[in-house]
Amino acid sequence: MSALGSKWKPIIVLVINNRKLRFGEIAARISVISRKVLTDQLREMENDHLLTRQEFKETPPRVEYCLTEKGLALLPILNLLEQWEAEFDIKTEKVLD
């Protein structure tokens, strides 16, 4: 639980899913998160080996994030939580666009 012990990390895992996304794409899909908090959460997730950060030496600089095998293993668990939430009509704050 320590690897996902924040409000944002499970949401970030669900947003990235099976694709590579740039920082701006992640930020746009979770519009209620500040850029600083998103940056901090991505760094922690990288340190916990839940995702990888690939930096491209281009102008302008480009960085892509994708889930590691460890991060991908969380998707079925998070999907079950979403199903549970829907089944019991749990009301949550809308955070994804």
Steps between C-alpha positions, in 0.01 A plus 500: 500500500789739552566506124140615437439682827383827352187630336671546166714192434214258421349763271833550323532123449153487346570800276831370366367144465665311209634801314779757506389847598677831524478711815258746339269219390486361853440847643220566249323174589520575874417868478448548875858405597763772520811461287720496810301220665495304171877539467554383859268201457666395173844519663386287794342247265821485298697441822255221593549345152134541407582700189791597283592845377662521159666829412566589137781740411292721274408864473258555663578226753262203503439257786272196488370292788385139485416238759749230586398137538451572870274797417303305240431231761297759693250554217281194572487593869403861426242385246342279767484800733324698227249217456441487875444874505243474219326197650444669834434843348789661688512873427846635434644831388544522122872535431539372145398691189 
